[in-house]
Amino acid sequence: MSQESFYMLFIEIKDHQVFRNDSNHSQAPTEWQLLVALAHLGINGNGGSPHILREVFNISEGSVENYTNRCLRAIADLEDRYVKWPSAADRANYRSKPTSYDFFDDAVGLVDGTIFPLAFAPTVHKEDFWM
């Protein structure tokens, strides 16, 4: 994730209620929690496990889990703002554009081309997905 993308995401979630509490123990800054959460979610294999990240960030395993859960809650709550079902006019417009696939006549879908590396090969059709 680029630094710019990190800060854009941080700005979107920083004021979420999950990062506020009324206890005597204040939470870590939101940007630290986001950094830990992204490491937890983005590192392949054991490197992203809480017991490894505990050492890397000098925090408890429970903090790794709490930070990740808080960030996921804040990100999930952005869904209504960013995930929209296309209107009937938009769907008709998408369908009218020529595509290289003729077997999805009534499908409407947009993908940004992001490649998600898999930690393990799928058990079925491994050669189609595993790089």
C-alpha positions in Angstrom: 0.0 0.0 0.0 1.4 3.4 -0.9 1.9 6.1 1.7 -0.8 8.2 0.0 -3.3 5.3 0.1 -2.5 4.7 3.8 -3.2 8.4 4.7 -6.4 8.4 2.6 -7.7 5.4 4.4 -6.6 6.9 7.8 -8.5 10.1 7.1 -11.6 8.1 6.3 -11.5 6.1 9.5 -9.8 8.3 12.1 -13.0 9.8 13.6 -14.9 6.5 13.8 -16.4 5.8 17.2 -14.5 2.5 17.6 -11.3 4.6 18.2 -12.9 6.5 21.1 -13.2 5.2 24.6 -14.0 6.7 28.1 -11.7 4.4 30.1 -8.6 5.5 31.9 -6.5 3.6 29.4 -6.3 5.5 26.2 -6.0 3.7 22.9 -3.0 3.9 20.7 -3.2 6.5 17.9 -5.4 5.5 15.1 -2.6 5.6 12.5 -0.6 3.1 14.7 -3.6 0.8 14.9 -4.1 1.0 11.1 -0.4 0.2 10.5 -0.6 -2.9 12.7 -3.9 -4.0 11.2 -2.5 -3.7 7.7 0.6 -5.7 8.6 -1.6 -8.3 10.2 -3.8 -8.6 7.1 -1.1 -8.1 4.5 1.9 -10.2 5.4 1.9 -13.8 4.0 2.4 -16.8 6.2 3.5 -16.7 9.8 5.0 -13.2 9.5 1.6 -11.6 9.9 0.6 -13.6 12.9 0.0 -11.8 16.2 2.9 -13.5 18.0 5.3 -12.3 15.4 3.8 -8.8 15.1 3.9 -8.5 18.9 7.6 -8.6 18.6 7.8 -6.3 15.6 5.6 -3.6 17.1 6.4 -4.2 20.8 2.7 -4.7 21.7 0.7 -7.6 23.0 -0.9 -10.2 20.8 -4.3 -9.0 22.1 -3.5 -5.5 20.9 -2.7 -6.8 17.4 -6.2 -8.5 17.4 -7.9 -5.4 18.9 -6.3 -3.0 16.5 -7.2 -5.2 13.5 -10.8 -5.7 14.7 -11.2 -1.9 15.2 -9.9 -1.0 11.8 -12.0 -3.7 10.1 -15.1 -2.4 11.8 -14.3 1.2 10.8 -13.5 0.1 7.2 -16.7 -2.0 7.0 -18.7 1.0 8.0 -17.5 2.8 4.9 -19.5 0.4 2.7 -22.6 2.5 2.3 -20.5 5.4 1.2 -18.4 3.6 -1.4 -20.2 0.4 -2.5 -23.2 1.2 -4.6 -25.5 -0.9 -6.8 -25.7 0.6 -10.3 -28.9 2.3 -11.3 -31.0 0.7 -14.1 -29.7 3.3 -16.5 -26.1 2.5 -15.5 -26.7 -1.2 -15.9 -28.1 -0.7 -19.4 -25.2 1.5 -20.3 -22.6 -1.1 -19.1 -24.4 -3.8 -21.0 -24.5 -1.8 -24.2 -20.7 -1.4 -24.3 -18.9 -4.1 -26.2 -16.9 -6.6 -24.2 -14.6 -9.4 -25.0 -16.8 -11.8 -23.1 -20.1 -13.0 -24.7 -21.0 -15.5 -22.0 -21.9 -12.9 -19.4 -24.7 -11.1 -21.3 -26.6 -9.8 -18.3 -23.8 -9.5 -15.8 -22.7 -6.1 -14.5 -19.4 -5.9 -12.7 -16.4 -3.7 -12.4 -13.1 -4.8 -11.1 -10.1 -2.5 -10.7 -7.5 -5.1 -11.6 -6.1 -5.6 -8.2 -4.2 -8.9 -7.9 -4.5 -10.6 -4.5 -1.6 -12.9 -4.0 -2.6 -16.2 -2.4 -0.6 -17.7 0.5 -1.6 -21.2 -0.6 -2.6 -22.8 -3.9 -6.3 -23.6 -4.4 -7.0 -27.3 -4.4 -9.1 -27.1 -7.6 -7.6 -25.8 -10.9 -4.4 -24.7 -9.1 -2.7 -23.9 -12.4 -5.3 -21.3 -13.2 -4.8 -19.3 -10.0 -1.3 -20.0 -8.6 1.5 -17.9 -9.8 
